[in-house]
Amino acid sequence: HPSYSREVVVVDEASAAIEPEFLLCLNPRPSRMFIVGDPKQLCAMVSSPNAKRNYLDVPLITRLIEWCGHPFSLLDTQYRMHPQISMFPCRWFYKGLLKDGDNTQNSGRYTVLSQTQIKP
C-alpha cells in the first residue's frame, strides 16, 4: 500500500538470516533497523554452491561486525546453562567475556556428572 510506512524494523536472530532476506525488511524504507543476533550461534543455512561462492552464506550481521568493524554491544551474561557447561562456549567462542547469571549458580535444577560417571 503506497501510504504504508515503517519507522523502525527489528530483525531478531539475524545471524540466521542471509543478506537477501534483509531486503524484504527494507521496503518501504525504514528510518532505522536494529539487527539482533549472535554471530557465534545459529549460522545461516545456504546449500547452493553458487551462493556460497558469492558469500551469501555469510550473514549481514557478520559482515557488519567482522568485515566492516561496525560497533556492536555484547550481552555478556547467560542465564540458561550451568557454569560447568557454559565454560566451553565462554572460552572457545567468547574469549572469556561471557559471564554466568546468578540464577545458574547452585540452583539445584542441574545434575552435573563427573567424567568418571559418564561411560561410553
N, C-alpha and C positions, 0 to 999 in steps of 0.2 A: 504494500500500500504506500503511495507516494508521501503521505503525511506522517508515516511511522518513523520514529527516530529513537535512538538509544543513546543515553549519555555514557553509561558505563557497562562494560562487559567483563565478567569474571569467568575465567576458564580454570576449573579445578582439575586435578590430576593431569596437568598439562604435559608432564613428561611422557605420558602415554599417547599423546596426540601428535600426529605428523603435521608438518607445516601446511599442506593444502587444507587440512581440516580447520585451521585458524581462519582461512579465507571466508568460511561460512559466517564467522562472527563479525566480519568487517563490513557487511552490507546490511543496513546502511552504516555508514562510518561512525563509530562511537568516538567520543572525545577522549575516553580513557579505556585502557584494557589492563586488567590485573591477571597475571599468569601465575597460578599457584600449583606447585608440584615439587617433587623431589627427583632431580635428575639421576639420583643414585638408585631409584626404585621404579618399577613399572615402566620399562622402556617401551618405545613404540614398536608395534609389530608390523613389519613390512616383509612380504615374501617375494616380491618382484625383484629379480636380479638387476633389471634396468633401473628401477627406483633406487636400489642400494648403491649402484654405481654413481648415481647423481645425488647421493647423500640424503635422500628423502627419509631414511630410517633414523636420521638424527633429529630429535625433537627441537622445536623452536626454542624452548627454554634452555636447552643445552647450547644451542648456537649463541643465544644472547649472553649467557653466563660465561661459558668456557671459551668460546671463539671470539666474542666481541668485548668481553670484560664488563658487561653491563652489571651495575650494582644489584645486589640481592640481599635478602635477610634470611638467615638460617634460624629456623625454630630449633633450638638446641636441647630441648628436653623431651624425652619419650616417656609415655605413660602406659605402655602395653606389655613390655617384656620384662621378665625377671632380669635383674642385673647380670647374672651369670650368662644369660642368653644374649643380652644386648652388648656384652663385651666385644664379641666378634665384629658386628657391623660398626660399632663405635670406633674400633681401632682400624679396621680394614677400609671402610668407606668414608668415615667422617674424621679421620686423623685425630681421634681422641676428643673431639669437640662435643660429642653427644653426651648429655647427662641423663641420669635416671630420675624420674619423678618420685616424690616421696611415697606415692601410693604403691610403688613397686618394691619397696623395702619391707621385708618381713610381713607381707600381707597375709600369709597363711594360705593363699589361694594356689600356690605353686608347690610342687614337689620336685626338687632338683636331684637327679640321680648322679651319683659319682661314676667315674669311668669303670670302677670295679663292679658296679651294679648293672652295667649295660653289657650284654653278651651278644656276640654275632649269631 
